[in-house]
């Protein structure tokens, strides 16, 4: 097995150290390390993090390979520093059976740019009427632990309760897309001053907050784990904070775009800014940053949602909702959280690797950078600044809201169990 010596890296943003990879594991961490015959990577003060873990990715395969495939999506993940992604269930067919989740799992193994952990649907066909094969998906080769109807809300309280009861038996978690559908009929953007001025249908904050309030109470009643997808409002933060103070087993994620962008961008009518949940207000953005910093929000998850060109190159009302995010997530987190002093790099490792791996029970990921641990690592040039050019994306889709925007930081290397998937910013 090959040896790789990473020289002079700031491990989790600390003092420069050398890291020796031997085969699939980290063999040694220290200063002045040497290894005969090792490939040497001069880190030059770059930051070395554990491989990132994304608990919320849309890979689209099977069924929408025009948007993304497991191959292109995992290449995008490796480009962004990820070594593990959780693939959402809203594919065609829906990932609501052991057969479909095993197909996605095996595609991930075949392509090898990062580990792919399928998320199983909560209900058959995402239709909210009948529980999917939760136990069978968990017992399958894919070993599903996270279940979500993301893209749709599990709106029926009894169905949500039953799902929480079922997954408790094997320490699973239900990840809820919190959106009360009756309150968001015809919604095109955040409900507020901007929607009123533009005359676009509003998506009120209470549509998210009411579902979160209900679900944390259900989780408390059942004693099970619930995870809140793409939390986006200041009110949602307060509900999660209250729930955690009661000892309720709730975790929550925020997307990079909700940490940076606001509903003022909708004034451009550019559908690249159309997303679900919608971009919110500046107050919401600042509250989300503070909540990520203080731990109320546990993780950053991309909600990487690729779409073909024609689904975004149209009038606002007809455009699909969603943004790609795997290749820009770490840069946005650096700009909004690290460069503002809200988080250090060790905190970033927690929010983007340790905690998501723990929530999703991703074995071998989210591990310390220390001897004997799997060599799932990412090296980041934090001094870099450059404009986002989607033409260079590994993703099949280009619907990024950051085109032409200058962002800090660049992932230069990614290793999956000691095998380089990205070297000097280029996929291997």
C-alpha positions as CSV (number, residue, x, y, z in Angstrom):
1,X,0.0,0.0,0.0
2,X,1.2,3.5,-0.8
3,X,2.5,6.0,1.8
4,X,1.7,9.7,1.6
5,X,3.4,12.3,3.8
6,X,1.5,15.6,4.2
7,X,4.0,18.1,5.4
8,X,3.3,21.2,7.4
9,X,-0.5,21.1,7.5
10,X,-2.5,23.0,10.1
11,X,-4.5,20.1,11.5
12,X,-7.9,21.5,12.3
13,X,-6.4,24.9,12.0
14,X,-3.8,24.3,14.7
15,X,0.0,24.5,14.6
16,X,1.7,23.0,11.5
17,X,2.2,19.2,11.7
18,X,3.1,16.4,9.4
19,X,0.6,13.6,8.8
20,X,1.7,10.2,7.5
21,X,-0.8,8.1,5.6
22,X,0.0,4.4,5.3
23,X,-2.5,2.6,3.1
24,X,-6.0,3.4,4.3
25,X,-5.2,4.8,7.7
26,X,-3.3,7.6,9.3
27,X,-0.1,6.1,10.6
28,X,1.4,9.0,12.5
29,X,0.9,12.7,13.3
30,X,3.8,14.8,14.5
31,X,6.6,17.1,13.5
32,X,9.7,16.3,11.4
33,X,8.2,13.0,10.2
34,X,9.9,11.1,7.4
35,X,8.9,8.0,5.4
36,X,11.1,6.4,2.9
37,X,9.4,6.1,-0.5
38,X,6.4,8.2,0.6
39,X,4.7,10.6,-1.8
40,X,5.2,14.1,-0.2
41,X,2.5,16.7,-0.3
42,X,3.8,20.1,0.8
43,X,0.9,21.6,2.6
44,X,2.5,24.9,3.3
45,X,0.3,26.0,6.1
46,X,-2.9,24.8,4.5
47,X,-5.7,23.5,6.9
48,X,-6.2,19.8,7.1
49,X,-9.7,18.6,8.1
50,X,-11.3,15.2,8.4
51,X,-13.2,14.4,5.2
52,X,-16.4,16.3,5.1
53,X,-19.8,14.6,5.5
54,X,-22.9,15.9,3.8
55,X,-26.2,14.7,5.4
56,X,-28.3,16.1,2.6
57,X,-27.4,15.6,-1.0
58,X,-29.6,15.0,-4.1
59,X,-27.8,12.7,-6.6
60,X,-30.9,12.2,-8.8
61,X,-30.0,8.7,-9.9
62,X,-32.1,6.6,-10.7
63,X,-34.4,8.5,-12.9
64,X,-33.1,12.1,-13.4
65,X,-29.6,11.4,-14.8
66,X,-30.0,14.5,-16.9
67,X,-29.5,16.5,-13.7
68,X,-26.9,14.4,-11.9
69,X,-25.7,10.8,-11.5
70,X,-24.0,9.1,-8.6
71,X,-20.7,9.4,-10.5
72,X,-20.9,13.1,-11.3
73,X,-22.4,13.9,-7.9
74,X,-19.6,12.1,-6.0
75,X,-17.0,13.7,-8.2
76,X,-18.5,17.1,-7.2
77,X,-18.4,15.9,-3.6
78,X,-14.7,15.0,-3.8
79,X,-14.0,18.4,-5.4
80,X,-15.7,20.1,-2.4
81,X,-13.7,18.0,0.2
82,X,-16.4,15.5,1.0
83,X,-15.7,11.8,1.6
84,X,-19.2,10.8,2.4
85,X,-22.7,12.0,1.3
86,X,-26.2,10.9,2.2
87,X,-28.4,10.7,-0.9
88,X,-32.0,11.8,-0.6
89,X,-34.8,9.5,-1.5
90,X,-36.8,11.6,-4.0
91,X,-35.5,9.7,-7.1
92,X,-37.5,7.9,-9.8
93,X,-38.3,5.4,-8.6
94,X,-38.4,6.6,-5.1
95,X,-35.9,5.0,-2.7
96,X,-38.6,3.4,-0.6
97,X,-37.6,-0.2,-0.9
98,X,-34.5,-2.2,-0.1
99,X,-33.9,-2.8,-3.8
100,X,-33.6,0.9,-4.7
101,X,-31.4,1.9,-1.8
102,X,-29.1,-1.0,-2.5
103,X,-28.8,0.1,-6.1
104,X,-27.8,3.6,-5.0
105,X,-25.4,2.2,-2.4
106,X,-23.7,-0.1,-4.9
107,X,-23.4,2.7,-7.5
108,X,-21.5,4.7,-4.9
109,X,-19.2,1.8,-4.2
110,X,-18.6,1.3,-7.9
111,X,-17.5,4.9,-8.6
112,X,-15.5,5.4,-5.5
113,X,-15.1,9.2,-5.3
114,X,-16.8,9.2,-2.0
115,X,-19.0,6.9,0.1
116,X,-22.7,7.1,-0.7
117,X,-25.2,6.4,2.1
118,X,-28.7,6.2,0.8
119,X,-31.5,7.9,2.7
120,X,-34.8,5.9,2.7
121,X,-38.2,7.4,2.1
122,X,-40.5,7.7,5.1
123,X,-43.6,6.9,3.1
124,X,-44.3,4.9,0.0
125,X,-43.7,7.1,-3.1
126,X,-43.3,10.1,-0.8
127,X,-47.1,10.3,-0.8
128,X,-47.6,10.5,3.0
129,X,-50.2,7.7,3.2
130,X,-48.3,4.5,4.1
131,X,-45.0,3.9,5.8
132,X,-42.3,2.7,3.5
133,X,-40.2,-0.5,4.2
134,X,-38.1,1.2,6.9
135,X,-37.0,-2.0,8.5
136,X,-36.1,-3.7,5.2
137,X,-34.1,-0.7,4.1
138,X,-32.2,-0.7,7.4
139,X,-31.5,-4.5,7.2
140,X,-30.4,-4.2,3.5
141,X,-26.8,-4.0,2.3
142,X,-27.2,-0.2,2.4
143,X,-27.8,-0.2,6.1
144,X,-30.1,2.8,6.0
145,X,-30.3,4.8,9.2
146,X,-31.8,8.1,8.0
147,X,-35.2,8.4,6.5
148,X,-36.8,11.4,4.8
149,X,-39.5,12.4,2.4
150,X,-37.4,15.5,1.6
151,X,-39.0,17.6,-1.1
152,X,-42.2,16.9,0.7
153,X,-43.2,17.2,4.4
154,X,-44.5,14.3,6.4
155,X,-47.6,16.4,7.1
156,X,-49.7,13.8,8.9
157,X,-49.0,13.8,12.6
158,X,-49.9,10.1,13.0
159,X,-47.7,9.1,10.2
160,X,-44.8,11.1,11.6
161,X,-45.4,9.5,15.1
162,X,-45.4,6.0,13.6
163,X,-42.2,6.6,11.7
164,X,-40.4,7.9,14.9
165,X,-41.6,4.9,16.8
166,X,-40.4,2.5,14.1
167,X,-36.9,3.9,13.6
168,X,-36.3,4.1,17.4
169,X,-36.0,0.3,17.4
170,X,-32.7,0.5,15.5
171,X,-31.5,4.0,16.5
172,X,-32.6,5.5,13.2
173,X,-33.6,9.1,12.6
174,X,-36.4,10.8,10.7
175,X,-35.2,13.9,8.8
176,X,-38.1,16.2,8.3
177,X,-38.7,18.7,5.5
178,X,-40.6,21.2,7.6
179,X,-43.2,22.8,5.4
180,X,-46.9,22.9,6.2
181,X,-48.3,22.5,2.7
182,X,-51.6,24.3,3.1
183,X,-49.7,27.4,4.3
184,X,-47.4,27.4,1.2
185,X,-49.8,26.7,-1.6
186,X,-48.6,28.8,-4.6
187,X,-45.6,30.1,-2.7
188,X,-42.7,31.5,-4.8
189,X,-40.4,33.1,-2.2
190,X,-40.2,34.1,1.4
191,X,-43.3,35.9,2.7
192,X,-42.4,39.4,3.7
193,X,-41.7,42.9,2.5
194,X,-40.0,41.8,-0.8
195,X,-42.7,39.4,-1.7
196,X,-45.4,42.1,-1.2
197,X,-43.5,44.5,-3.3
198,X,-42.9,42.0,-6.1
199,X,-46.4,40.5,-6.0
200,X,-45.1,36.9,-5.6
201,X,-46.8,34.3,-3.5
202,X,-45.2,34.2,0.0
203,X,-43.8,31.2,1.9
204,X,-44.3,32.2,5.6
205,X,-41.9,31.4,8.3
206,X,-44.7,29.9,10.4
207,X,-45.1,27.1,7.8
208,X,-41.7,25.8,8.8
209,X,-41.9,26.6,12.5
210,X,-45.3,25.0,13.1
211,X,-44.1,21.6,11.7
212,X,-40.8,21.8,13.8
213,X,-42.8,22.6,16.9
214,X,-45.1,19.6,16.3
215,X,-42.3,17.2,15.5
216,X,-40.1,18.0,18.5
217,X,-43.1,17.3,20.7
218,X,-43.7,14.0,18.9
219,X,-40.0,13.1,19.3
220,X,-40.2,13.9,23.0
221,X,-43.4,11.8,23.4
222,X,-41.9,8.8,21.5
223,X,-38.3,9.2,22.8
224,X,-36.9,9.0,19.3
225,X,-34.6,11.1,17.1
226,X,-35.8,13.8,14.7
227,X,-33.6,15.8,12.5
228,X,-34.7,19.1,10.9
229,X,-33.6,19.6,7.3
230,X,-32.5,23.0,6.0
231,X,-33.7,25.1,8.9
232,X,-34.1,28.7,7.7
233,X,-35.9,31.0,10.1
234,X,-35.1,32.8,13.3
235,X,-38.3,31.4,14.9
236,X,-37.2,27.8,14.0
237,X,-33.9,28.4,15.8
238,X,-35.8,29.4,19.0
239,X,-38.0,26.3,18.8
240,X,-35.0,24.0,18.4
241,X,-33.1,25.8,21.2
242,X,-36.2,25.3,23.5
243,X,-36.5,21.6,22.5
244,X,-32.8,21.0,23.3
245,X,-33.2,22.6,26.7
246,X,-35.8,20.0,27.5
247,X,-33.6,17.2,26.4
248,X,-35.5,16.3,23.3
249,X,-33.4,14.3,20.8
250,X,-33.5,16.9,18.0
251,X,-30.8,17.9,15.6
252,X,-30.9,20.5,12.9
253,X,-29.0,21.6,9.8
254,X,-28.5,24.8,7.9
255,X,-27.4,25.2,4.3
256,X,-24.6,27.4,3.1
257,X,-27.0,29.5,1.0
258,X,-29.1,30.3,4.0
259,X,-26.0,31.5,5.8
260,X,-25.2,34.0,3.0
261,X,-28.0,34.9,0.7
262,X,-31.2,36.9,1.4
263,X,-34.6,37.3,-0.2
264,X,-33.4,40.7,-1.6
265,X,-31.8,38.7,-4.4
266,X,-35.2,37.7,-5.7
267,X,-35.6,41.3,-7.0
268,X,-33.5,40.2,-9.9
269,X,-36.1,37.6,-10.9
270,X,-33.2,35.2,-11.6
271,X,-34.5,31.7,-11.0
272,X,-31.0,30.6,-9.7
273,X,-32.1,32.1,-6.4
274,X,-35.3,30.1,-6.3
275,X,-35.0,27.4,-3.6
276,X,-37.1,25.5,-1.0
277,X,-37.1,26.7,1.8
278,X,-36.8,30.1,0.2
279,X,-34.0,32.6,0.9
280,X,-35.1,34.5,4.0
281,X,-34.3,38.0,5.5
282,X,-31.1,39.4,6.7
283,X,-32.3,39.0,10.3
284,X,-32.8,35.3,9.7
285,X,-29.4,34.9,8.1
286,X,-27.6,36.5,11.1
287,X,-29.6,34.4,13.5
288,X,-28.8,31.2,11.7
289,X,-25.1,32.1,11.8
290,X,-25.3,32.7,15.6
291,X,-27.2,29.5,16.1
292,X,-24.6,27.5,14.1
293,X,-21.9,29.1,16.2
294,X,-23.5,28.3,19.6
295,X,-24.5,24.7,18.6
296,X,-28.2,25.2,18.5
297,X,-27.9,24.2,14.8
298,X,-25.7,21.1,14.7
299,X,-24.4,20.9,11.2
300,X,-24.0,22.4,7.7
301,X,-25.6,20.4,5.0
302,X,-25.6,21.4,1.3
303,X,-29.0,20.4,0.1
304,X,-27.1,20.0,-3.3
305,X,-30.1,20.1,-5.7
306,X,-28.9,19.9,-9.3
307,X,-31.2,20.8,-12.2
308,X,-30.7,20.8,-16.0
309,X,-30.3,24.1,-17.7
310,X,-33.8,24.2,-19.1
311,X,-35.4,23.9,-15.6
312,X,-33.7,27.1,-14.5
313,X,-33.5,29.1,-17.8
314,X,-37.1,30.2,-17.8
315,X,-39.5,32.6,-16.1
316,X,-39.4,32.6,-12.3
317,X,-42.8,31.0,-11.7
318,X,-42.0,28.0,-13.9
319,X,-38.5,27.4,-12.6
320,X,-37.5,24.4,-10.4
321,X,-36.4,25.1,-6.9
322,X,-32.9,24.2,-5.8
323,X,-29.2,25.0,-6.0
324,X,-26.0,23.0,-6.4
325,X,-23.7,23.3,-3.4
326,X,-21.2,20.5,-2.9
327,X,-18.3,22.4,-4.6
328,X,-18.8,25.7,-2.9
329,X,-20.0,24.8,0.6
330,X,-16.7,25.0,2.5
331,X,-15.9,28.4,0.9
332,X,-19.3,29.8,1.9
333,X,-18.8,28.5,5.5
334,X,-15.3,30.1,5.5
335,X,-16.7,33.5,4.4
336,X,-19.7,33.5,6.7
337,X,-18.4,31.7,9.8
338,X,-14.6,31.6,9.9
339,X,-13.6,34.9,8.4
340,X,-16.2,36.6,10.6
341,X,-14.7,35.0,13.7
342,X,-17.8,33.0,14.6
343,X,-16.1,29.6,14.2
344,X,-12.6,28.3,14.2
345,X,-11.5,25.5,11.9
346,X,-11.9,22.9,14.6
347,X,-15.6,24.0,14.9
348,X,-15.9,23.7,11.1
349,X,-14.6,20.1,11.4
350,X,-17.4,19.5,14.0
351,X,-20.2,21.0,12.0
352,X,-19.2,19.6,8.6
353,X,-17.7,16.2,9.6
354,X,-17.9,15.0,13.2
355,X,-21.5,15.9,13.9
356,X,-23.1,14.9,10.5
357,X,-21.3,11.5,10.7
358,X,-22.6,11.0,14.2
359,X,-26.2,11.9,13.3
360,X,-26.1,9.6,10.3
361,X,-24.1,6.9,12.0
362,X,-21.6,7.0,9.2
363,X,-19.0,4.5,10.3
364,X,-15.4,5.4,9.5
365,X,-16.2,9.1,8.8
366,X,-16.1,12.1,11.1
367,X,-13.1,10.6,12.9
368,X,-10.1,12.5,14.5
369,X,-7.0,13.2,12.5
370,X,-4.9,10.9,14.5
371,X,-2.9,7.6,14.3
372,X,-5.0,4.5,13.6
373,X,-7.9,6.4,12.2
374,X,-9.2,6.1,8.6
375,X,-7.4,8.4,6.2
376,X,-10.5,10.3,5.1
377,X,-9.0,13.8,4.8
378,X,-9.3,17.1,3.0
379,X,-6.7,19.8,2.6
380,X,-7.8,23.4,2.2
381,X,-5.9,26.5,0.9
382,X,-7.7,29.0,3.2
383,X,-5.6,31.9,1.8
384,X,-7.0,31.5,-1.7
385,X,-9.7,33.8,-3.1
386,X,-11.3,33.4,-6.5
387,X,-14.5,33.9,-8.5
388,X,-16.9,31.0,-8.8
389,X,-16.9,29.6,-12.3
390,X,-19.6,26.8,-12.8
391,X,-18.0,25.8,-16.1
392,X,-15.4,24.1,-14.0
393,X,-17.8,22.2,-11.8
394,X,-17.7,18.4,-11.7
395,X,-21.4,18.4,-11.1
396,X,-23.6,17.7,-14.2
397,X,-25.6,20.9,-13.4
398,X,-24.6,24.5,-13.1
399,X,-27.4,26.1,-11.1
400,X,-25.2,27.9,-8.6
401,X,-26.2,31.2,-7.0
402,X,-22.5,32.2,-6.7
403,X,-21.5,32.4,-10.3
404,X,-19.0,35.3,-10.7
405,X,-18.9,35.8,-6.9
406,X,-15.5,35.9,-5.2
407,X,-15.3,33.4,-2.3
408,X,-12.4,32.4,-0.1
409,X,-10.7,29.0,0.3
410,X,-10.1,26.2,-2.1
411,X,-10.0,22.4,-1.5
412,X,-6.7,21.2,-3.0
413,X,-6.7,17.6,-1.9
414,X,-9.2,14.9,-0.8
415,X,-8.3,11.4,0.3
416,X,-10.8,8.6,0.8
417,X,-9.3,5.9,2.9
418,X,-5.8,7.0,1.8
419,X,-6.6,7.1,-1.9
420,X,-6.4,10.5,-3.5
421,X,-9.6,11.6,-5.2
422,X,-8.5,15.2,-5.7
423,X,-4.9,16.4,-6.2
424,X,-4.0,20.0,-6.6
425,X,-7.6,20.8,-7.3
426,X,-8.0,18.2,-10.0
427,X,-10.0,15.0,-9.8
428,X,-7.9,11.9,-10.1
